Amino acid sequence: TSCWNPLQSLLSSMKQACEILTRDPEGGAARIPFETFSFLYSYLASIDGEISETETTAFLHEIKEKAEKHSGMVLIRHF
């Protein structure tokens, strides 16, 4: 029996969002601005209810550090 993992489900949704919202060509890095990523992630985590605000803040801090090395863009490989 597999266990449902809210974080994995959220990250899967974020991967799809990056692929939909990116301006990169098909098959590219699927980059999106950190601000967009942060807004969507925070919103989805809050409605999920299983991921704490502390976990969300820590995760977004880690992603922001990675994005800053890529002109403020989040790449799927960052998460």
DOLO-159882 format. One record per residue: residue number from 1; residue in one letter; y, z, x of N, C-alpha, C, O, CB in turn. Coordinates in steps of 0.05 Angstrom, whole numbers. Last residue first. Glycine has a CB too. Example, Ala and Ser with C-alpha at 12.3 -4.5 7.8 and 13.67 -1.06 7.14 Angstrom:
BEGIN
2 / S / -45 / 142 / 257 / -21 / 143 / 273 / 1 / 157 / 258 / 23 / 161 / 268 / -12 / 114 / 282
1 / A / -114 / 156 / 264 / -90 / 156 / 246 / -66 / 156 / 264 / -66 / 169 / 285 / -89 / 181 / 226
//
This chain:
BEGIN
79 / F / 438 / -148 / 275 / 424 / -128 / 259 / 396 / -136 / 255 / 380 / -122 / 242 / 438 / -123 / 233
78 / H / 454 / -188 / 308 / 466 / -161 / 313 / 452 / -140 / 296 / 454 / -116 / 303 / 496 / -162 / 306
77 / R / 433 / -235 / 290 / 418 / -221 / 311 / 430 / -193 / 317 / 417 / -177 / 330 / 417 / -238 / 336
76 / I / 474 / -253 / 256 / 449 / -242 / 244 / 434 / -226 / 265 / 422 / -205 / 259 / 431 / -264 / 232
75 / L / 538 / -233 / 279 / 516 / -251 / 279 / 491 / -238 / 268 / 488 / -214 / 271 / 511 / -262 / 308
74 / V / 605 / -224 / 262 / 578 / -212 / 262 / 558 / -235 / 261 / 560 / -253 / 245 / 574 / -193 / 237
73 / M / 665 / -230 / 300 / 645 / -242 / 282 / 618 / -228 / 285 / 609 / -221 / 307 / 642 / -272 / 289
72 / G / 703 / -215 / 337 / 703 / -203 / 311 / 683 / -214 / 291 / 685 / -208 / 267 / 730 / -205 / 299
71 / S / 689 / -244 / 384 / 714 / -250 / 369 / 714 / -239 / 341 / 725 / -252 / 323 / 718 / -280 / 368
70 / H / 645 / -216 / 403 / 642 / -243 / 392 / 665 / -250 / 374 / 662 / -261 / 352 / 615 / -246 / 376
69 / K / 652 / -164 / 413 / 645 / -180 / 436 / 642 / -210 / 429 / 639 / -227 / 446 / 619 / -171 / 449
68 / E / 658 / -143 / 363 / 682 / -145 / 380 / 677 / -162 / 405 / 696 / -173 / 416 / 691 / -117 / 388
67 / A / 605 / -140 / 345 / 623 / -161 / 335 / 647 / -165 / 352 / 657 / -188 / 356 / 631 / -156 / 306
66 / K / 588 / -93 / 370 / 575 / -119 / 377 / 594 / -142 / 369 / 597 / -161 / 384 / 548 / -122 / 363
65 / E / 621 / -56 / 344 / 621 / -58 / 373 / 609 / -84 / 382 / 620 / -97 / 400 / 605 / -35 / 386
64 / K / 604 / -63 / 291 / 632 / -70 / 299 / 634 / -73 / 329 / 647 / -92 / 339 / 651 / -49 / 289
63 / I / 552 / -43 / 291 / 556 / -72 / 286 / 584 / -80 / 296 / 587 / -102 / 307 / 552 / -79 / 257
62 / E / 564 / 12 / 299 / 547 / -3 / 318 / 552 / -33 / 316 / 554 / -47 / 336 / 517 / 4 / 314
61 / H / 593 / 21 / 252 / 605 / 26 / 278 / 590 / 10 / 300 / 603 / -3 / 317 / 606 / 56 / 285
60 / L / 554 / 12 / 213 / 577 / -6 / 215 / 592 / -3 / 241 / 603 / -22 / 252 / 596 / -1 / 191
59 / F / 519 / 56 / 223 / 509 / 28 / 226 / 533 / 9 / 230 / 532 / -8 / 247 / 493 / 20 / 201
58 / A / 553 / 99 / 211 / 541 / 96 / 238 / 532 / 68 / 243 / 537 / 56 / 264 / 517 / 116 / 242
57 / T / 563 / 90 / 156 / 585 / 91 / 176 / 575 / 86 / 204 / 587 / 71 / 220 / 599 / 118 / 174
56 / T / 511 / 93 / 135 / 527 / 69 / 132 / 549 / 68 / 153 / 553 / 47 / 166 / 539 / 67 / 104
55 / E / 497 / 146 / 146 / 481 / 124 / 158 / 497 / 98 / 157 / 496 / 83 / 176 / 455 / 121 / 142
54 / T / 537 / 172 / 115 / 536 / 176 / 144 / 520 / 154 / 158 / 529 / 144 / 179 / 522 / 204 / 150
53 / E / 523 / 156 / 64 / 549 / 147 / 75 / 549 / 151 / 105 / 561 / 134 / 119 / 572 / 163 / 62
52 / S / 453 / 138 / 60 / 475 / 157 / 60 / 500 / 144 / 71 / 499 / 125 / 86 / 468 / 182 / 76
51 / I / 417 / 101 / 16 / 427 / 101 / 43 / 453 / 118 / 43 / 472 / 112 / 28 / 433 / 71 / 53
50 / E / 406 / 99 / -37 / 385 / 111 / -20 / 395 / 114 / 9 / 382 / 127 / 26 / 360 / 95 / -21
49 / G / 444 / 71 / -67 / 441 / 100 / -70 / 421 / 114 / -52 / 420 / 139 / -52 / 434 / 105 / -98
48 / D / 460 / 19 / -78 / 431 / 25 / -73 / 426 / 54 / -77 / 406 / 62 / -90 / 423 / 16 / -45
47 / I / 514 / 21 / -79 / 500 / 17 / -105 / 470 / 22 / -102 / 457 / 28 / -122 / 505 / -11 / -116
46 / S / 524 / 29 / -24 / 533 / 49 / -44 / 519 / 45 / -71 / 513 / 65 / -84 / 563 / 47 / -48
45 / A / 504 / -17 / 0 / 492 / 9 / 6 / 500 / 30 / -14 / 484 / 48 / -21 / 501 / 18 / 34
44 / L / 538 / -56 / -22 / 509 / -56 / -28 / 496 / -30 / -22 / 479 / -21 / -37 / 495 / -79 / -13
43 / Y / 588 / -39 / 1 / 584 / -41 / -28 / 554 / -40 / -35 / 547 / -24 / -53 / 596 / -68 / -38
42 / S / 577 / -42 / 56 / 585 / -16 / 44 / 580 / -17 / 14 / 571 / 3 / 2 / 615 / -10 / 51
41 / Y / 565 / -97 / 61 / 545 / -77 / 68 / 552 / -50 / 55 / 534 / -37 / 43 / 544 / -73 / 99
40 / L / 614 / -121 / 45 / 590 / -126 / 31 / 569 / -104 / 36 / 556 / -94 / 17 / 578 / -153 / 38
39 / F / 650 / -99 / 84 / 655 / -96 / 56 / 629 / -99 / 40 / 623 / -83 / 23 / 676 / -117 / 46
38 / S / 626 / -116 / 132 / 630 / -88 / 127 / 634 / -83 / 97 / 622 / -64 / 86 / 653 / -77 / 143
37 / F / 630 / -172 / 128 / 604 / -159 / 131 / 606 / -130 / 122 / 589 / -120 / 107 / 593 / -161 / 160
36 / T / 685 / -178 / 127 / 669 / -188 / 104 / 642 / -173 / 104 / 633 / -164 / 84 / 665 / -218 / 106
35 / E / 699 / -157 / 177 / 711 / -146 / 153 / 694 / -153 / 128 / 690 / -137 / 110 / 740 / -155 / 149
34 / F / 672 / -191 / 213 / 663 / -163 / 210 / 674 / -151 / 184 / 660 / -136 / 170 / 672 / -146 / 234
33 / P / 659 / -258 / 189 / 678 / -237 / 200 / 667 / -209 / 194 / 655 / -204 / 174 / 706 / -240 / 187
32 / I / 595 / -286 / 207 / 616 / -280 / 187 / 634 / -259 / 199 / 626 / -244 / 216 / 603 / -271 / 159
31 / R / 549 / -336 / 231 / 569 / -315 / 236 / 587 / -311 / 211 / 594 / -330 / 197 / 586 / -321 / 261
30 / A / 503 / -367 / 238 / 509 / -355 / 212 / 528 / -331 / 215 / 524 / -310 / 204 / 483 / -345 / 198
29 / A / 489 / -399 / 282 / 487 / -369 / 284 / 492 / -354 / 259 / 487 / -330 / 257 / 506 / -360 / 306
28 / G / 458 / -456 / 250 / 475 / -443 / 270 / 471 / -413 / 269 / 452 / -403 / 257 / 504 / -450 / 265
27 / G / 432 / -482 / 210 / 416 / -475 / 233 / 432 / -461 / 255 / 421 / -455 / 276 / 404 / -500 / 244
26 / E / 490 / -515 / 189 / 462 / -508 / 183 / 447 / -504 / 209 / 448 / -520 / 227 / 449 / -531 / 166
25 / P / 550 / -491 / 222 / 533 / -512 / 212 / 505 / -501 / 206 / 497 / -481 / 217 / 532 / -535 / 232
24 / D / 589 / -435 / 199 / 574 / -448 / 220 / 557 / -470 / 207 / 549 / -469 / 184 / 555 / -428 / 235
23 / R / 612 / -406 / 161 / 623 / -433 / 164 / 609 / -448 / 186 / 616 / -471 / 193 / 654 / -431 / 169
22 / T / 574 / -363 / 118 / 582 / -373 / 144 / 595 / -401 / 142 / 590 / -416 / 123 / 558 / -374 / 163
21 / L / 553 / -347 / 69 / 582 / -345 / 73 / 592 / -357 / 99 / 616 / -361 / 103 / 590 / -317 / 72
20 / I / 497 / -353 / 71 / 512 / -366 / 50 / 542 / -368 / 57 / 555 / -388 / 51 / 509 / -350 / 24
19 / E / 482 / -324 / 116 / 474 / -352 / 114 / 490 / -367 / 93 / 496 / -391 / 96 / 444 / -355 / 109
18 / C / 501 / -274 / 101 / 512 / -287 / 124 / 506 / -317 / 123 / 523 / -333 / 129 / 500 / -275 / 150
17 / A / 467 / -264 / 57 / 496 / -266 / 53 / 509 / -280 / 76 / 527 / -297 / 73 / 509 / -238 / 49
16 / Q / 418 / -260 / 82 / 422 / -281 / 63 / 452 / -285 / 58 / 462 / -308 / 57 / 409 / -275 / 36
15 / K / 428 / -214 / 111 / 421 / -238 / 125 / 426 / -262 / 107 / 437 / -282 / 115 / 391 / -238 / 134
14 / M / 435 / -177 / 70 / 458 / -183 / 88 / 452 / -209 / 103 / 471 / -224 / 108 / 463 / -160 / 107
13 / S / 383 / -175 / 49 / 406 / -185 / 32 / 429 / -193 / 49 / 442 / -213 / 44 / 414 / -163 / 11
12 / S / 358 / -151 / 92 / 350 / -178 / 83 / 371 / -190 / 66 / 377 / -214 / 68 / 323 / -175 / 68
11 / L / 384 / -102 / 92 / 388 / -121 / 115 / 379 / -149 / 108 / 391 / -168 / 118 / 373 / -110 / 140
10 / L / 364 / -81 / 44 / 392 / -86 / 47 / 398 / -105 / 70 / 414 / -123 / 67 / 407 / -59 / 53
9 / S / 309 / -77 / 58 / 318 / -93 / 35 / 347 / -101 / 37 / 355 / -123 / 31 / 312 / -78 / 8
8 / Q / 312 / -40 / 99 / 302 / -68 / 104 / 310 / -87 / 82 / 317 / -110 / 87 / 272 / -67 / 107
7 / L / 332 / 4 / 71 / 348 / -8 / 92 / 339 / -36 / 98 / 355 / -54 / 102 / 346 / 10 / 118
6 / P / 291 / 16 / 33 / 318 / 7 / 24 / 334 / -6 / 46 / 349 / -24 / 40 / 333 / 31 / 12
5 / N / 227 / -2 / 32 / 246 / 8 / 51 / 274 / -2 / 43 / 280 / -25 / 46 / 239 / 0 / 81
4 / W / 167 / 14 / 1 / 193 / 0 / -2 / 213 / 14 / 16 / 217 / 38 / 15 / 203 / 0 / -31
3 / C / 105 / 10 / 33 / 127 / 27 / 24 / 153 / 11 / 22 / 159 / -4 / 41 / 130 / 51 / 44
2 / S / 43 / -18 / 12 / 67 / -19 / 28 / 89 / -1 / 16 / 90 / 3 / -8 / 78 / -48 / 31
1 / T / -24 / 0 / 17 / 0 / 0 / 0 / 25 / 0 / 18 / 27 / 16 / 36 / 0 / 24 / -19
//
